[in-house]
Amino acid sequence: MTGYRLSGRMASRLIMTTLVVVMVSVAAMTQAHAGVKIAELRPGTTQKAIPKERASEIPTRSSKGTPGSLRNLCSGHAVEYGDWINTDANTPGIAQIWLRDCQRVTKCSGDVCTTVYDAGWAMRVFGSCSPSNCDWGWSAGEFRLSSGHIYGYYDQGFAKRYVYAMMSKYRPGQLWVYWRTDFVDPNRADYERQEWFRRA
C-alpha cells in the first residue's frame, strides 16, 4: 500500500484553505439582509412616523434551522400566501400583490453561492397604472426576515423599491404592506407608503 505524508507547511495550507471555504459558506448562509426595522402604523397615522432604513436584519430560515424543518415549511402554506388586492380601489400605489412561499433562496459571497430549497418567499407586485396595472415582476427568493416581514426588492433603473409585507395587527384578515421608493435622480423626492390588502 502506497501513500505520502504532507509536510508541515503543506498541511497548514490545506487546513487554512479548508477553514476559509467553510467560513465563506457560513457567511453566504447568514448574509445580512437589506431589511429595515418597521412597524405597522394605525390607519390614519402620518407616514413620517415610519422609521427610515436602519441596521440590517438577519434572515431566519425556520424555527430550528435544519434541512428537515425547511422541508416541513412546504407541508402547508403560511397565512400570507396568495393573491391580495388593495382595499383602496383608487390607490396611487400598489394595486395588487401576490405572495408565494416554498421558494428557493440563493445567496452569494464572492464566488461562492449557496442555495436553500423550499425555504423562502417571492412576491409579484402590480403598481396602480392606467389603463392597466404595471407589473413589477417577481422578486428573487428571500428568507422571511427575523422581524417577521416578507421582503421584496425591485431595481427599476430609475428607482429602487423595497417592499415589506405581513399580516395586519389592526385589520384582522388583511395584509399590511409597507414600501419605499428611492429615486436615482436626486431632484426627485423619495417616498414611502403603508397600504392594506384583502384576499383576491
FILOLUM-276702 format. One line per 5 residues: number of its first residue (from 1); their letters; for each residue x, y, z of C-alpha. Coordinates in pm, whole numbers, plus 50000, padded with zeros to 5 digits. Each point is the difference from the previous one (the first is absolute). Layout:
<atoms>
NUM	A	X Y Z | ...;
</atoms>
This chain:
<atoms>
1	MTGYR	50000 50000 50000 | 50148 50329 49895 | 49938 50347 50137 | 50166 50326 50078 | 50043 50229 50296;
6	LSGRM	49926 50372 49982 | 50273 50234 50118 | 49914 50227 50291 | 49969 50300 49768 | 49775 49818 49752;
11	ASRLI	49778 49870 50279 | 49965 50350 50143 | 49902 50138 49660 | 49744 49726 49949 | 49846 50067 50341;
16	MTTLV	49990 50377 49937 | 49840 49951 49656 | 49733 49773 50148 | 49923 50250 50276 | 49965 50284 49748;
21	VVMVS	49758 49798 49786 | 49790 49912 50307 | 49997 50361 50122 | 49895 50132 49659 | 49721 49744 49978;
26	VAAMT	49870 50095 50344 | 50019 50367 49908 | 49795 49934 49688 | 49729 49826 50206 | 49979 50280 50257;
31	QAHAG	50059 50296 49771 | 49847 50314 50150 | 49677 50110 49840 | 49919 50348 49877 | 49698 50013 50229;
36	VKIAE	49868 50275 50219 | 49845 50005 50342 | 49644 50107 49924 | 49668 49984 50176 | 49645 50029 49878;
41	LRPGT	49840 50332 50082 | 49640 50033 50100 | 49783 50101 49703 | 50005 50376 49957 | 50345 50045 50155;
46	TQKAI	50233 50221 49798 | 50268 49828 49796 | 50280 50207 50154 | 49977 49784 50313 | 50133 49695 49811;
51	PKERA	50375 49969 50074 | 50255 50025 49723 | 50238 49716 49913 | 50213 49886 50291 | 50216 49703 50088;
56	SEIPT	49969 49683 49795 | 49771 49715 50090 | 50143 49648 49998 | 49771 49757 49817 | 49864 49704 50188;
61	RSSKG	49929 49676 49814 | 49782 49824 50253 | 49958 49955 50372 | 50257 49720 50013 | 50202 50083 49690;
66	TPGSL	50049 49637 49895 | 49948 49855 49651 | 49708 49795 50127 | 49820 50301 50141 | 50056 50184 49670;
71	RNLCS	49818 49724 49817 | 49720 50014 50256 | 49930 50362 49900 | 49844 49868 49679 | 49763 49759 50172;
76	GHAVE	49757 50292 50013 | 50004 50364 49896 | 50045 50292 50236 | 49706 50236 50054 | 50146 50270 49773;
81	YGDWI	50011 49764 49700 | 49769 50100 49715 | 49882 50290 49787 | 49908 50329 50167 | 49814 50311 49876;
86	NTDAN	50031 50348 50148 | 49702 50095 50216 | 50018 50346 49842 | 49883 49958 49642 | 50133 50349 49919;
91	TPGIA	50347 49952 50141 | 50281 50176 49815 | 50240 49741 50142 | 49992 49619 49986 | 49678 49856 49854;
96	QIWLR	50074 49629 50051 | 50265 49781 50159 | 50047 49626 49961 | 50196 49808 50265 | 50145 49650 49961;
101	DCQRV	50189 49798 50260 | 50205 49681 49956 | 50240 50185 49768 | 50368 49925 49958 | 50243 50260 50134;
106	TKCSG	50349 50049 49858 | 50255 50212 50184 | 50350 50078 49875 | 50314 50119 50170 | 50269 50070 49743;
111	DVCTT	50018 49702 49766 | 49829 49762 50244 | 49621 49962 49975 | 49771 49788 50215 | 49644 49901 49914;
116	VYDAG	49739 49894 50255 | 49683 49846 49858 | 49640 50029 50119 | 50089 50262 50258 | 49934 50347 49867;
121	WAMRV	49746 50244 49863 | 49946 50181 49671 | 49758 50280 49921 | 49850 50141 49683 | 49891 50361 50020;
126	FGSCS	49759 50190 49776 | 50018 50377 50020 | 49690 50208 49939 | 50017 50115 49637 | 49756 50088 49722;
131	PSNCD	49855 49845 49792 | 50144 49685 50164 | 50211 49940 50308 | 50381 50005 49969 | 50154 49658 50063;
136	WGWSA	50324 50033 50199 | 50063 49628 49957 | 50108 49736 50250 | 50257 50083 50263 | 50290 49766 50066;
141	GEFRL	49946 49734 50266 | 50067 50139 50346 | 49989 49863 50353 | 49734 50149 50226 | 50173 50262 50212;
146	SSGHI	50049 49939 50371 | 49754 50287 50054 | 49732 49784 49833 | 49977 50203 49679 | 49997 49850 49652;
151	YGYYD	50243 50205 49791 | 50027 50087 49633 | 50246 50224 49817 | 49956 50157 49657 | 50266 50193 49808;
156	QGFAK	49810 50178 49725 | 50293 50204 49874 | 49854 50342 50079 | 49911 49890 50354 | 50056 49728 50257;
161	RYVYA	49695 49868 50181 | 49994 49814 50333 | 49680 49815 50088 | 49916 49841 50338 | 49685 49798 50072;
166	MMSKY	49843 49827 50300 | 49654 49944 50145 | 49842 50313 50146 | 49989 50056 50374 | 49709 50241 49974;
171	RPGQL	49787 49857 49720 | 49931 49628 50056 | 50035 49787 49688 | 50166 50275 49800 | 50358 50024 49875;
176	WVYWR	50204 50305 50094 | 50262 50120 49753 | 50261 50268 50060 | 50208 50108 49702 | 50255 50264 49919;
181	TDFVD	50120 50150 49673 | 50353 50143 49971 | 50048 50195 49678 | 50336 50008 49822 | 49939 50362 49902;
186	PNRAD	50094 50210 50306 | 49747 50263 49888 | 49711 49759 50048 | 49874 49959 50354 | 50003 49646 50140;
191	YERQE	49677 49884 50161 | 49851 49719 50207 | 49650 49864 50053 | 49807 49744 50202 | 49697 49829 49849;
196	WFRRA	49757 49721 50088 | 49886 49713 49780 | 49717 49746 49996 | 50008 49658 49839 | 49918 49994 49629;
</atoms>
